[in-house]
Amino acid sequence: MSTWNDNQCAADSALPGLRILDFSRVLAGPFATMMLADLGAEVIKIERPGSGDETRAWGPPYDTAGRSTYFDAVNRNKRSLALDFASPAGLAHARALAAEADVVVENFRPGLLDELGLGYRELRAVNPRLIYCSITGFGRTEQAAALPGYDLLVQALGGLMSITGERAGEPQKVGVALVDVLAGLFATVGVLAALNHRHSSGEGQLIEVDLLSSLLAALVNQASSYTIAGVVPERMGSEHPSIAPYAVFRTREGELVLAVGNDRQFQVLCDVLGAPQLAGDLRYATNPERVANRQTLREELDSLLAARPAREWASQLTDARVPAGVVNDIAAAFDLARSLGLNPLVDLPDEGGSGVRLPKNPIGLSATPPTYRSAPPRLPTASAEPDPDASVSAG
């Protein structure tokens, strides 16, 4: 009944022969399994017959094969298998796959897979080496399980929206589902750590990652300002609570970002702006003073920066080794990466011949680099049991 195929692994990759059974949907789990697939693992993505992963319907936009570009973003290098967990045959097939898997990743409602006989305890009993990664929104207590694990909700409840947006404006979400991505990265790290432990001990283990804890950990200095100093951070727009000038500034044409991290950079900034006296002003001579007097400093800088367009300032300041740049849109950001020789895009072959272009994996490995073997899979047509192989889509 198995559909594992070692040929789906990249032999010269970092994770050759690793088998991952992906019960996850939407973003956090699929992001983690895609990272591992890029590193060479074989991933079988289990989807609901007929509709599949919810993100298949999240559009527009769509790719030329009709898939949602949201789905495409986190599902390359995988095969898809349609299994109906309401069917005894579907559950039996899932258990058979788990018995041969190295890793299971899931993000169902807490307790659901336990009820179906697909929880960690049940699968570990037949596969002691299994690494089982469970991703939830808020953990596994009864109260936590009642909260839906949507990124926007976690951004709100986890404090991120309270520090995002302009001072006098309303709370804002980050422009991408950042908490899901962070949780996916933490899950990936957890899987790799568990694999290393298994290599030495022969034992699998349970990994638990939740979105709320992932966000709180990722708040770094904003969190420690509260946990250590008792200071509750507030919205500051693009400004930084501990560094100045570190924000977006208006110019004669366009917006300019200044990220001045030390006193030397501030001195050079003032020289380039034609106002060296600012660096000698006691209100701005050191970073703590600049932070304390950030409003009057901003007024000084706004007046000076109004003389030229943002791109001219960015060029001149960059040449002087002062961190500065314009605010790019996403198209311009990819153009920048190309101009720097970063080769940010990869083209993946599609079974229909159309192909999909996606951002590359950012991890550079000199001996075992990421590989790009297949486009995100099309939704398979569920087959009649007991022929499960017919319902596998390689993408």
Secondary structure, DSSP 4 states (H G I P E B T S, - for coil): -----GGGS-TTSSSTT-EEEE---TTHHHHHHHHHHHTT-EEEEEE-TTT-SGGGG--S-B-TTS-BHHHHTT-TTEEEEE--TTSHHHHHHHHHHHHH-SEEEE-SSTTHHHHTT-SHHHHHHH-TT-EEEEEESS-SSHHHHTS---HHHHHHHTTTGGGSS-TTS-----SS-HHHHHHHHHHHHHHHHHHHHHHHH---EEEEEEHHHHHHHHTHHHHHHHHTT-------TT--SS-SSEEEEE-SBSEEEEE--SHHHHHHHHHHTT-THHHHSTTTSSHHHHHHTHHHHHHHHHHHHTTSBHHHHHHHHHHTT--EEE---HHHHHHHHHHTT---EEEE--TTS--EEEEPP----SSS------PPPPPPPPPPTT-GGGGEE--
